[in-house]
Amino acid sequence: MLEKDIEQYLVKRCKALGWLCPKFTSPGRRSVPDRIVIMPDARIAFVELKRGTIKASKAQAYEHDKLRKLGHLVFVIGSCQGVDRFIGEMS
């Protein structure tokens, strides 16, 4: 399964729950997570999507660590089953 398919599945699942799931783009910073998931009660999670793995690059891991140090949730997801686990954990 391609990364874009996993990403589309995440967006579909979030939308079905009434959550927002915009693409995260940051000019000049290539290693930010792919999506920001915005849920009720001011909950926010950053999601990095991978194809068949849950290993982030060094640059991505650095960005994830910075976000976690600020108290944010960061997930690396490599399958539709991983999306389902994420949704279950956040619900």
NORRABEL-V783706 format. One record per pair of residues at least 24 apart in sequence whose ideal C-beta (glycine too) atoms are under 6 Angstrom apart, sorted by the first residue. I is the first residue (numbers start at 1). GAP is how many residues later the second one is. Records with the same first field share a line. If there is no record, write none. Layout:
I: GAP + GAP
This chain:
3: 46 + 48
6: 43
7: 42
9: 71 + 74
10: 73
13: 70 + 74
31: 28 + 29 + 32
32: 31
45: 28
46: 28
47: 28
48: 28
49: 28
50: 28
52: 26
53: 25
54: 24
